[in-house]
Amino acid sequence: MSPYHFARVFRELTGTPPHRYLLNRRLTIAAERLRDGESVTETCFAVGFQSLSHFIHSFRRTFGTSPSRFLSAAANTTSS
């Protein structure tokens, strides 16, 4: 199966292209790790991002807040 055909079939089955699916999956796992108290830098590299700035930009675009603010908010809700 060619990469183009795979991408087309994947999008038909899931409703999203493979790259976007992988990015969203990584960001969802990152949010879970941040809720568990892991640092932003550790989370970034643990979920497969190669660049901290790209991770922060993608996280902010998806969740509407920076990873550090998300981490702070998660820490405040667990300590209350």
Protein Blocks (a to p, Z undefined) as FASTA:
>chain_A
ZZklmmmmmmmmnopafklmmmmmmmmmmmmmmmnopafklmmmmnopabfklmmmmmmm
mnopafklmmmmmmmmmmZZ
